[in-house]
Amino acid sequence: MCNMKTLKAGIAAGVAMLIVSFLVNMIVMAVAPYDVLSLGGMRSAMDPLMMAFFLYPVVLGLVFAHAYNYVGKSLKSKDKGIEYGMLMWLVYTIPSAFIVFTSMNYPLVFTIQQVAGGWVMMLFGGKVIAKMMK
């Protein structure tokens, strides 16, 4: 059930989530700076494959917009965008942050950034998807 409305909503949500993630990262780096590229397992910033890193919010947006076709009908709150954003955060961000926190020796601020930044990012993505999928 992927139509043009779903495609547009997914791309718009992905771009919104990318912008929000940049803003959240800037705030975190101003408060508790660390060098993400010095963490173990990170590719060099000069590696061309690192450009794909910036596509992941768009891919998430597309996947979550497609899922909204099925889940959106069952959302009951007045603001379906916030509810869907919270659902996306619980399904994607929390497990991801848990895995990183428990399996990697990264600074605590990295996990906090993942959880808090992911929350804001998913709320914005959920709002965009819900608004465009009406």
OpenMM code with the backbone's topology and positions (N, CA, C; nanometers):
from openmm import Vec3, app, unit

residues = "MET CYS ASN MET LYS THR LEU LYS ALA GLY ILE ALA ALA GLY VAL ALA MET LEU ILE VAL SER PHE LEU VAL ASN MET ILE VAL MET ALA VAL ALA PRO TYR ASP VAL LEU SER LEU GLY GLY MET ARG SER ALA MET ASP PRO LEU MET MET ALA PHE PHE LEU TYR PRO VAL VAL LEU GLY LEU VAL PHE ALA HIS ALA TYR ASN TYR VAL GLY LYS SER LEU LYS SER LYS ASP LYS GLY ILE GLU TYR GLY MET LEU MET TRP LEU VAL TYR THR ILE PRO SER ALA PHE ILE VAL PHE THR SER MET ASN TYR PRO LEU VAL PHE THR ILE GLN GLN VAL ALA GLY GLY TRP VAL MET MET LEU PHE GLY GLY LYS VAL ILE ALA LYS MET MET LYS".split()
positions = [
    Vec3(0.0830, -0.1185, 0.0000),
    Vec3(0.0000, 0.0000, 0.0000),
    Vec3(0.0876, 0.1250, 0.0000),
    Vec3(0.1900, 0.1230, -0.0797),
    Vec3(0.2799, 0.2373, -0.0899),
    Vec3(0.2375, 0.3210, -0.2099),
    Vec3(0.1827, 0.4387, -0.1821),
    Vec3(0.1418, 0.5278, -0.2886),
    Vec3(0.2233, 0.6561, -0.2828),
    Vec3(0.1900, 0.7496, -0.3675),
    Vec3(0.2657, 0.8750, -0.3743),
    Vec3(0.2549, 0.9538, -0.2437),
    Vec3(0.1398, 0.9482, -0.1781),
    Vec3(0.1223, 1.0181, -0.0503),
    Vec3(0.2185, 0.9613, 0.0548),
    Vec3(0.2304, 0.8301, 0.0579),
    Vec3(0.3215, 0.7644, 0.1520),
    Vec3(0.4662, 0.8003, 0.1206),
    Vec3(0.5005, 0.8000, -0.0067),
    Vec3(0.6369, 0.8335, -0.0478),
    Vec3(0.6721, 0.9767, -0.0097),
    Vec3(0.5827, 1.0697, -0.0377),
    Vec3(0.6073, 1.2107, -0.0030),
    Vec3(0.6169, 1.2296, 0.1481),
    Vec3(0.5279, 1.1643, 0.2223),
    Vec3(0.5303, 1.1761, 0.3688),
    Vec3(0.6595, 1.1188, 0.4253),
    Vec3(0.7044, 1.0069, 0.3708),
    Vec3(0.8276, 0.9447, 0.4184),
    Vec3(0.9498, 1.0305, 0.3922),
    Vec3(0.9571, 1.0866, 0.2727),
    Vec3(1.0714, 1.1729, 0.2393),
    Vec3(1.0686, 1.2999, 0.3239),
    Vec3(0.9510, 1.3618, 0.3372),
    Vec3(0.9399, 1.4833, 0.4189),
    Vec3(0.9747, 1.4552, 0.5650),
    Vec3(0.9258, 1.3439, 0.6176),
    Vec3(0.9580, 1.3071, 0.7561),
    Vec3(1.1072, 1.2821, 0.7709),
    Vec3(1.1671, 1.2153, 0.6729),
    Vec3(1.3104, 1.1884, 0.6776),
    Vec3(1.3933, 1.3150, 0.6784),
    Vec3(1.3564, 1.4106, 0.5941),
    Vec3(1.4293, 1.5385, 0.5908),
    Vec3(1.4100, 1.6134, 0.7222),
    Vec3(1.2867, 1.6130, 0.7741),
    Vec3(1.2608, 1.6788, 0.9033),
    Vec3(1.3431, 1.6140, 1.0147),
    Vec3(1.3484, 1.4811, 1.0154),
    Vec3(1.4248, 1.4108, 1.1196),
    Vec3(1.5747, 1.4377, 1.1049),
    Vec3(1.6241, 1.4496, 0.9827),
    Vec3(1.7660, 1.4805, 0.9612),
    Vec3(1.7989, 1.6190, 1.0162),
    Vec3(1.7146, 1.7167, 0.9871),
    Vec3(1.7372, 1.8533, 1.0366),
    Vec3(1.7319, 1.8570, 1.1886),
    Vec3(1.6316, 1.7915, 1.2464),
    Vec3(1.6186, 1.7888, 1.3924),
    Vec3(1.7389, 1.7193, 1.4554),
    Vec3(1.7865, 1.6115, 1.3944),
    Vec3(1.9023, 1.5415, 1.4514),
    Vec3(2.0263, 1.6305, 1.4487),
    Vec3(2.0436, 1.7096, 1.3429),
    Vec3(2.1560, 1.8038, 1.3387),
    Vec3(2.1453, 1.9053, 1.4516),
    Vec3(2.0246, 1.9583, 1.4731),
    Vec3(2.0056, 2.0577, 1.5786),
    Vec3(2.0301, 1.9987, 1.7170),
    Vec3(1.9783, 1.8808, 1.7415),
    Vec3(1.9992, 1.8150, 1.8715),
    Vec3(2.1476, 1.7856, 1.8918),
    Vec3(2.2146, 1.7380, 1.7886),
    Vec3(2.3583, 1.7095, 1.7988),
    Vec3(2.4368, 1.8356, 1.8302),
    Vec3(2.3987, 1.9486, 1.7701),
    Vec3(2.4680, 2.0750, 1.7989),
    Vec3(2.4511, 2.1132, 1.9457),
    Vec3(2.3314, 2.0953, 1.9994),
    Vec3(2.3054, 2.1286, 2.1402),
    Vec3(2.3856, 2.0374, 2.2320),
    Vec3(2.3840, 1.9078, 2.2040),
    Vec3(2.4587, 1.8128, 2.2878),
    Vec3(2.6079, 1.8435, 2.2825),
    Vec3(2.6598, 1.8719, 2.1659),
    Vec3(2.8031, 1.9002, 2.1531),
    Vec3(2.8416, 2.0303, 2.2238),
    Vec3(2.7488, 2.1238, 2.2338),
    Vec3(2.7766, 2.2478, 2.3065),
    Vec3(2.7785, 2.2236, 2.4572),
    Vec3(2.6958, 2.1298, 2.5038),
    Vec3(2.6852, 2.1022, 2.6476),
    Vec3(2.7899, 2.0013, 2.6938),
    Vec3(2.8040, 1.8917, 2.6211),
    Vec3(2.8955, 1.7838, 2.6608),
    Vec3(2.9662, 1.7305, 2.5360),
    Vec3(3.0679, 1.8015, 2.4906),
    Vec3(3.1321, 1.7620, 2.3643),
    Vec3(3.2125, 1.6319, 2.3741),
    Vec3(3.2096, 1.5582, 2.2664),
    Vec3(3.2931, 1.4393, 2.2500),
    Vec3(3.3129, 1.4209, 2.1002),
    Vec3(3.4138, 1.3457, 2.0639),
    Vec3(3.4445, 1.3227, 1.9228),
    Vec3(3.3869, 1.1886, 1.8802),
    Vec3(3.2735, 1.1929, 1.8119),
    Vec3(3.2054, 1.0693, 1.7727),
    Vec3(3.2915, 0.9866, 1.6776),
    Vec3(3.3744, 1.0515, 1.5981),
    Vec3(3.4564, 0.9784, 1.5018),
    Vec3(3.5745, 0.9064, 1.5671),
    Vec3(3.6021, 0.9385, 1.6936),
    Vec3(3.7114, 0.8695, 1.7622),
    Vec3(3.6619, 0.7444, 1.8352),
    Vec3(3.5315, 0.7241, 1.8375),
    Vec3(3.4772, 0.6058, 1.9041),
    Vec3(3.5076, 0.4811, 1.8221),
    Vec3(3.5279, 0.3719, 1.8910),
    Vec3(3.5593, 0.2468, 1.8224),
    Vec3(3.4483, 0.2042, 1.7282),
    Vec3(3.4872, 0.1551, 1.6140),
    Vec3(3.3897, 0.1061, 1.5173),
    Vec3(3.3394, 0.2096, 1.4195),
    Vec3(3.3810, 0.3338, 1.4346),
    Vec3(3.3360, 0.4398, 1.3432),
    Vec3(3.4316, 0.4487, 1.2244),
    Vec3(3.3746, 0.4666, 1.1070),
    Vec3(3.4560, 0.4865, 0.9876),
    Vec3(3.5162, 0.6262, 0.9899),
    Vec3(3.6187, 0.6463, 0.9102),
    Vec3(3.6779, 0.7785, 0.8942),
    Vec3(3.5770, 0.8702, 0.8260),
    Vec3(3.5785, 0.9969, 0.8629),
    Vec3(3.4889, 1.0948, 0.7995),
    Vec3(3.5188, 1.1087, 0.6510),
    Vec3(3.6366, 1.0704, 0.6095),
    Vec3(3.6759, 1.0814, 0.4689),
    Vec3(3.6296, 0.9614, 0.3861),
    Vec3(3.5798, 0.8578, 0.4507),
    Vec3(3.5321, 0.7392, 0.3805),
    Vec3(3.4045, 0.7746, 0.3034),
    Vec3(3.4003, 0.7506, 0.1729),
    Vec3(3.2809, 0.7861, 0.0946),
    Vec3(3.1525, 0.7176, 0.1435),
    Vec3(3.1668, 0.6025, 0.2052),
    Vec3(3.0497, 0.5312, 0.2558),
    Vec3(2.9804, 0.6077, 0.3688),
    Vec3(3.0534, 0.6970, 0.4341),
    Vec3(2.9940, 0.7764, 0.5425),
    Vec3(2.8828, 0.8673, 0.4922),
    Vec3(2.8797, 0.8973, 0.3637),
    Vec3(2.7710, 0.9787, 0.3090),
    Vec3(2.6370, 0.9064, 0.3245),
    Vec3(2.6400, 0.7742, 0.3234),
    Vec3(2.5174, 0.6965, 0.3409),
    Vec3(2.4573, 0.7182, 0.4795),
    Vec3(2.5405, 0.7602, 0.5754),
    Vec3(2.4934, 0.7872, 0.7110),
    Vec3(2.3807, 0.8901, 0.7101),
    Vec3(2.3898, 0.9869, 0.6188),
    Vec3(2.2901, 1.0930, 0.6141),
    Vec3(2.1596, 1.0479, 0.5481),
    Vec3(2.1588, 0.9286, 0.4902),
    Vec3(2.0372, 0.8760, 0.4301),
    Vec3(1.9482, 0.8034, 0.5307),
    Vec3(2.0041, 0.7642, 0.6447),
    Vec3(1.9257, 0.6808, 0.7349),
    Vec3(1.7971, 0.7482, 0.7851),
    Vec3(1.7921, 0.8802, 0.8114),
    Vec3(1.6634, 0.9369, 0.8509),
    Vec3(1.5588, 0.9282, 0.7388),
    Vec3(1.6020, 0.9395, 0.6147),
    Vec3(1.5086, 0.9293, 0.5025),
    Vec3(1.4575, 0.7858, 0.4909),
    Vec3(1.5466, 0.6899, 0.5085),
    Vec3(1.5040, 0.5498, 0.5063),
    Vec3(1.4055, 0.5235, 0.6208),
    Vec3(1.4368, 0.5741, 0.7403),
    Vec3(1.3440, 0.5598, 0.8533),
    Vec3(1.2101, 0.6253, 0.8222),
    Vec3(1.2144, 0.7446, 0.7649),
    Vec3(1.0916, 0.8146, 0.7300),
    Vec3(1.0058, 0.7337, 0.6346),
    Vec3(1.0687, 0.6739, 0.5340),
    Vec3(0.9950, 0.5929, 0.4374),
    Vec3(0.9342, 0.4687, 0.5029),
    Vec3(1.0119, 0.4027, 0.5866),
    Vec3(0.9624, 0.2826, 0.6547),
    Vec3(0.8481, 0.3183, 0.7498),
    Vec3(0.8652, 0.4235, 0.8281),
    Vec3(0.7626, 0.4611, 0.9241),
    Vec3(0.6375, 0.5153, 0.8556),
    Vec3(0.6524, 0.5833, 0.7417),
    Vec3(0.5353, 0.6298, 0.6672),
    Vec3(0.4572, 0.5099, 0.6125),
    Vec3(0.5293, 0.4109, 0.5634),
    Vec3(0.4625, 0.2903, 0.5142),
    Vec3(0.3896, 0.2191, 0.6285),
    Vec3(0.4538, 0.2088, 0.7434),
    Vec3(0.3911, 0.1433, 0.8590),
    Vec3(0.2691, 0.2215, 0.9064),
    Vec3(0.2711, 0.3533, 0.8884),
    Vec3(0.1585, 0.4360, 0.9316),
    Vec3(0.0300, 0.3982, 0.8574),
    Vec3(0.0438, 0.3502, 0.7346),
    Vec3(-0.0735, 0.3039, 0.6601),
    Vec3(-0.1498, 0.1970, 0.7376),
    Vec3(-0.0809, 0.1198, 0.8162),
    Vec3(-0.1422, 0.0101, 0.8916),
    Vec3(-0.1705, 0.0475, 1.0371),
    Vec3(-0.0801, 0.1226, 1.0968),
    Vec3(-0.0911, 0.1550, 1.2394),
    Vec3(-0.1767, 0.2790, 1.2634),
    Vec3(-0.1745, 0.3723, 1.1703),
    Vec3(-0.2426, 0.5004, 1.1893),
    Vec3(-0.3896, 0.4889, 1.2228),
    Vec3(-0.4544, 0.3900, 1.1677),
    Vec3(-0.5982, 0.3718, 1.1917),
    Vec3(-0.6279, 0.3338, 1.3372),
    Vec3(-0.5333, 0.2726, 1.4032),
    Vec3(-0.5566, 0.2269, 1.5407),
    Vec3(-0.5134, 0.3283, 1.6464),
    Vec3(-0.4534, 0.4391, 1.6060),
    Vec3(-0.4126, 0.5419, 1.7023),
    Vec3(-0.5362, 0.6160, 1.7505),
    Vec3(-0.5471, 0.6332, 1.8809),
    Vec3(-0.6704, 0.6855, 1.9399),
    Vec3(-0.6593, 0.8267, 1.9955),
    Vec3(-0.5390, 0.8789, 2.0137),
    Vec3(-0.5262, 1.0098, 2.0781),
    Vec3(-0.5676, 1.1211, 1.9821),
    Vec3(-0.5855, 1.2386, 2.0383),
    Vec3(-0.6241, 1.3548, 1.9586),
    Vec3(-0.5116, 1.3947, 1.8631),
    Vec3(-0.3876, 1.3830, 1.9092),
    Vec3(-0.2717, 1.4157, 1.8253),
    Vec3(-0.2040, 1.2857, 1.7823),
    Vec3(-0.2458, 1.2335, 1.6688),
    Vec3(-0.1925, 1.1065, 1.6202),
    Vec3(-0.0436, 1.1164, 1.5883),
    Vec3(0.0034, 1.2340, 1.5488),
    Vec3(0.1447, 1.2513, 1.5167),
    Vec3(0.2352, 1.2297, 1.6361),
    Vec3(0.1963, 1.2866, 1.7498),
    Vec3(0.2748, 1.2691, 1.8731),
    Vec3(0.2675, 1.1235, 1.9177),
    Vec3(0.1483, 1.0666, 1.9129),
    Vec3(0.1332, 0.9267, 1.9537),
    Vec3(0.2171, 0.8345, 1.8652),
    Vec3(0.2140, 0.8594, 1.7347),
    Vec3(0.2926, 0.7761, 1.6437),
    Vec3(0.4422, 0.7997, 1.6635),
    Vec3(0.4812, 0.9244, 1.6872),
    Vec3(0.6211, 0.9540, 1.7154),
    Vec3(0.6707, 0.8821, 1.8393),
    Vec3(0.5882, 0.8792, 1.9440),
    Vec3(0.6253, 0.8069, 2.0661),
    Vec3(0.6373, 0.6574, 2.0388),
    Vec3(0.5466, 0.6051, 1.9573),
    Vec3(0.5525, 0.4636, 1.9214),
    Vec3(0.6810, 0.4330, 1.8434),
    Vec3(0.7146, 0.5195, 1.7486),
    Vec3(0.8389, 0.5004, 1.6722),
    Vec3(0.9595, 0.5045, 1.7655),
    Vec3(0.9572, 0.5959, 1.8616),
    Vec3(1.0674, 0.6100, 1.9570),
    Vec3(1.0819, 0.4825, 2.0401),
    Vec3(0.9697, 0.4304, 2.0881),
    Vec3(0.9736, 0.3083, 2.1688),
    Vec3(1.0187, 0.1867, 2.0882),
    Vec3(0.9777, 0.1787, 1.9640),
    Vec3(1.0081, 0.0618, 1.8814),
    Vec3(1.1497, 0.0678, 1.8235),
    Vec3(1.1975, 0.1857, 1.7890),
    Vec3(1.3270, 0.1957, 1.7223),
    Vec3(1.4381, 0.2489, 1.8132),
    Vec3(1.4159, 0.3641, 1.8745),
    Vec3(1.5248, 0.4329, 1.9455),
    Vec3(1.5652, 0.3634, 2.0746),
    Vec3(1.4689, 0.3267, 2.1559),
    Vec3(1.5018, 0.2664, 2.2857),
    Vec3(1.5785, 0.1354, 2.2699),
    Vec3(1.5340, 0.0419, 2.1862),
    Vec3(1.6142, -0.0804, 2.1687),
    Vec3(1.7538, -0.0530, 2.1122),
    Vec3(1.7629, 0.0405, 2.0191),
    Vec3(1.8933, 0.0739, 1.9609),
    Vec3(1.9871, 0.1306, 2.0672),
    Vec3(1.9373, 0.2246, 2.1471),
    Vec3(2.0192, 0.2840, 2.2535),
    Vec3(2.0575, 0.1789, 2.3574),
    Vec3(1.9662, 0.0895, 2.3900),
    Vec3(1.9946, -0.0169, 2.4859),
    Vec3(2.1083, -0.1064, 2.4363),
    Vec3(2.1032, -0.1436, 2.3101),
    Vec3(2.2079, -0.2294, 2.2531),
    Vec3(2.3428, -0.1598, 2.2570),
    Vec3(2.3456, -0.0333, 2.2177),
    Vec3(2.4724, 0.0409, 2.2185),
    Vec3(2.5237, 0.0565, 2.3614),
    Vec3(2.4348, 0.0920, 2.4546),
    Vec3(2.4760, 0.1142, 2.5930),
    Vec3(2.5311, -0.0132, 2.6573),
    Vec3(2.4682, -0.1260, 2.6298),
    Vec3(2.5087, -0.2495, 2.6961),
    Vec3(2.6233, -0.3224, 2.6263),
    Vec3(2.6491, -0.2898, 2.5010),
    Vec3(2.7506, -0.3675, 2.4292),
    Vec3(2.8737, -0.2882, 2.3869),
    Vec3(2.8707, -0.1567, 2.4012),
    Vec3(2.9851, -0.0768, 2.3566),
    Vec3(3.0312, 0.0148, 2.4693),
    Vec3(3.1575, 0.0434, 2.4689),
    Vec3(3.2154, 0.1288, 2.5721),
    Vec3(3.2174, 0.2742, 2.5239),
    Vec3(3.1000, 0.3267, 2.4909),
    Vec3(3.0875, 0.4647, 2.4442),
    Vec3(3.0563, 0.5543, 2.5636),
    Vec3(3.0856, 0.6840, 2.5526),
    Vec3(3.0531, 0.7755, 2.6631),
    Vec3(2.9021, 0.7763, 2.6911),
    Vec3(2.8659, 0.7980, 2.8154),
    Vec3(2.7249, 0.8013, 2.8548),
    Vec3(2.6487, 0.9079, 2.7763),
    Vec3(2.7132, 1.0183, 2.7473),
    Vec3(2.6463, 1.1261, 2.6729),
    Vec3(2.6043, 1.0791, 2.5335),
    Vec3(2.6742, 0.9820, 2.4777),
    Vec3(2.6352, 0.9264, 2.3477),
    Vec3(2.4979, 0.8594, 2.3585),
    Vec3(2.4777, 0.7816, 2.4633),
    Vec3(2.3490, 0.7140, 2.4831),
    Vec3(2.2399, 0.8148, 2.5158),
    Vec3(2.2721, 0.9137, 2.5981),
    Vec3(2.1739, 1.0176, 2.6304),
    Vec3(2.1332, 1.0916, 2.5033),
    Vec3(2.2306, 1.1206, 2.4194),
    Vec3(2.2021, 1.1879, 2.2928),
    Vec3(2.1129, 1.1001, 2.2043),
    Vec3(2.1403, 0.9712, 2.2029),
    Vec3(2.0583, 0.8784, 2.1252),
    Vec3(1.9140, 0.8774, 2.1738),
    Vec3(1.8954, 0.8701, 2.3041),
    Vec3(1.7609, 0.8603, 2.3611),
    Vec3(1.6864, 0.9937, 2.3474),
    Vec3(1.7476, 1.1021, 2.3923),
    Vec3(1.6805, 1.2326, 2.3889),
    Vec3(1.6666, 1.2838, 2.2456),
    Vec3(1.7745, 1.2733, 2.1703),
    Vec3(1.7692, 1.3176, 2.0314),
    Vec3(1.6727, 1.2349, 1.9491),
    Vec3(1.6718, 1.1050, 1.9737),
    Vec3(1.5786, 1.0170, 1.9044),
    Vec3(1.4346, 1.0492, 1.9375),
    Vec3(1.4098, 1.0873, 2.0624),
    Vec3(1.2746, 1.1238, 2.1048),
    Vec3(1.2252, 1.2455, 2.0269),
    Vec3(1.3068, 1.3493, 2.0231),
    Vec3(1.2677, 1.4708, 1.9514),
    Vec3(1.2542, 1.4416, 1.8021),
    Vec3(1.3495, 1.3689, 1.7486),
    Vec3(1.3486, 1.3353, 1.6067),
    Vec3(1.2230, 1.2563, 1.5699),
    Vec3(1.1879, 1.1568, 1.6493),
    Vec3(1.0714, 1.0736, 1.6191),
    Vec3(0.9408, 1.1509, 1.6367),
    Vec3(0.9348, 1.2423, 1.7342),
    Vec3(0.8141, 1.3231, 1.7492),
    Vec3(0.7912, 1.4098, 1.6255),
    Vec3(0.8976, 1.4717, 1.5769),
    Vec3(0.8852, 1.5524, 1.4553),
    Vec3(0.8473, 1.4645, 1.3361),
    Vec3(0.9123, 1.3513, 1.3236),
    Vec3(0.8805, 1.2600, 1.2140),
    Vec3(0.7368, 1.2123, 1.2201),
    Vec3(0.6892, 1.1779, 1.3393),
    Vec3(0.5515, 1.1342, 1.3565),
    Vec3(0.4513, 1.2428, 1.3211),
    Vec3(0.4824, 1.3665, 1.3607),
    Vec3(0.3932, 1.4794, 1.3278),
    Vec3(0.3853, 1.4990, 1.1765),
    Vec3(0.5000, 1.4962, 1.1100),
    Vec3(0.5014, 1.5153, 0.9651),
    Vec3(0.4235, 1.4041, 0.8950),
    Vec3(0.4488, 1.2808, 0.9346),
    Vec3(0.3802, 1.1674, 0.8718),
    Vec3(0.2298, 1.1773, 0.8927),
    Vec3(0.1854, 1.1998, 1.0164),
    Vec3(0.0423, 1.2053, 1.0453),
    Vec3(-0.0252, 1.3194, 0.9700),
    Vec3(0.0420, 1.4309, 0.9613),
    Vec3(-0.0169, 1.5472, 0.8926),
    Vec3(-0.0295, 1.5200, 0.7425),
    Vec3(0.0729, 1.4601, 0.6843),
    Vec3(0.0719, 1.4378, 0.5396),
    Vec3(-0.0111, 1.3153, 0.4976),
    Vec3(-0.0406, 1.2278, 0.5919),
    Vec3(-0.1141, 1.1047, 0.5580),
    Vec3(-0.2645, 1.1178, 0.5859),
    Vec3(-0.3112, 1.2363, 0.6211),
    Vec3(-0.4551, 1.2564, 0.6473),
    Vec3(-0.5356, 1.2289, 0.5225),
] * unit.nanometer
topology = app.Topology()
chain = topology.addChain("A")
for resn in residues:
    res = topology.addResidue(resn, chain)
    for name in ("N", "CA", "C"):
        topology.addAtom(name, app.Element.getBySymbol(name[0]), res)
